[in-house]
Amino acid sequence: MTAIILINWNGADDTIACLKSLDKAHGDFLVVVADNGSTDDSLKRIGDCVQELSIKVDLLPLDRNWGFAVGNNKGIAHAMRYNPDSYMLLNNDTEVEPDFLSRIEDCRRKHPEIKVFGPLILYWSDRGRIWSCGGKLTFGSRKAYYRNRPVSDVRLGEIFPVSFISGCALFADSSLVQDNGQLLTERFFFGEEDYEFAHRMRIAARRMAVVPDSVIYHKVSASSRNATEKFRLGRDYIYYLGRLIVVREYYSRLSSLLVRILSFPLCVHYFRLDGLDFRKAFRLSCRLMSDAKRKHGISYDDFKAITIDGSYFNN
């Protein structure tokens, strides 16, 4: 049996749509909706929806917004009482094909040596185009497979090995979960948890694969394309900060230094695209490199200051 974990934060519309698609899904599973301290009417609306579904859904209210990783881990810890043999982390802004889980379960039975699977993730608004199909870890980064390419480019009917799977939809064997329910690192409030997870699986020699016949649709926000410069700046900063912190943890000191050196001009480039002049982009890149050397993770306060109110850049 698989425990599917959804995180909700003021997103009842998406969560309800996801639950309704799961209600049509095949396979042996239950769903835990961990609500990250929503401040709207999400709990009531989702609770009302659950009463109309045929699948088993536990609604887990959390006392505050714990972020993506901790919220998922708390959902897993709750689900452990049912003794599932696998867990599926699933973004609440996704919808699934009815056979998405049974396809993965079939592959798992045929390939018990593989402990982590991912589905083929298509754009919800463009169902012929790929958003994520796994990828591979590269030196200091990762390379996505088939990103933005048509579905016809993927060979269906065959799984293929990967070394990175998006946390948007990540199927993991229960043997990877710690006794306290932790699967993802809790050092990051949001962002790069799946990158850290991929490195941990690489070190532990855990095999990962994508099942192209397992299909879900992701409502990738179009707002990011029209986002303010401040939001884009925070998004890029948090991405590179999280990635470089992970690199520092899993690479040698010399390799980590080399990754920072190679990343520096890229950061300057993207910060300029985000609206900064060269001098400000250069100085902010210097600050990023310093943060990456001293920070152990990204707290909620960091996340809020960097991506929400932008106060991080006023210092």
Secondary structure, 3 states (H helix, E strand, C coil): CEEEEEEECCCHHHHHHHHHHHCCCCCCEEEEEEECCCCCCHHHHHHHHHCCCCCCEEEEECCCCCHHHHHHHHHHHHHHHHCCCEEEEECCCEEECCCHHHHHHHHHHHCCCEEEEEEEEEECCCCCEEEECCEEEECCEEEECCCCCEHHHCCCCCCEEECECCCCEEEEEHHHCCCCCCCCCCCECCCCHHHHHHHHHHHCCCEEEEEEEEEEEECCCHHHHHCCHHHHHHHHHHHHHHHHHHHHHHCCHHHHHHHHHHHHHHHHHHHHHCCCCHHHHHHHHHHHHHHHHHCCCECHHHHHHHHHCCHHHHC
